[in-house]
Amino acid sequence: MDALKEQIGGDHYRSREIQPIEFILANKMGFCEGSVVKYVTRWQDKGGVEDLRKAKHYLEFLLEKEEGRAKV
């Protein structure tokens, strides 16, 4: 995939053996699941604790959906 060779805004994904997008697509993950993978993968190299909070936020969406509270 040629798009994997270029990253806009840093190298926090390209420096990984497997980029989050490869993992997300190969496992047919949904938006929330993919976002969790993305933020957890990059938190130490890009967004710090804020990225962990973002991952937690998407986990909260998933929990609410599974528990039947979300109006999605």
Buried (B, 14 or more C-beta within 10 A) or exposed (E): EEEEEEEEEEEBBEEBEEBBBBBBEEEEBEEBBBBBBBBBBBBEBBBEEEBBEBBEEBBEBBEEBEEEEEEE
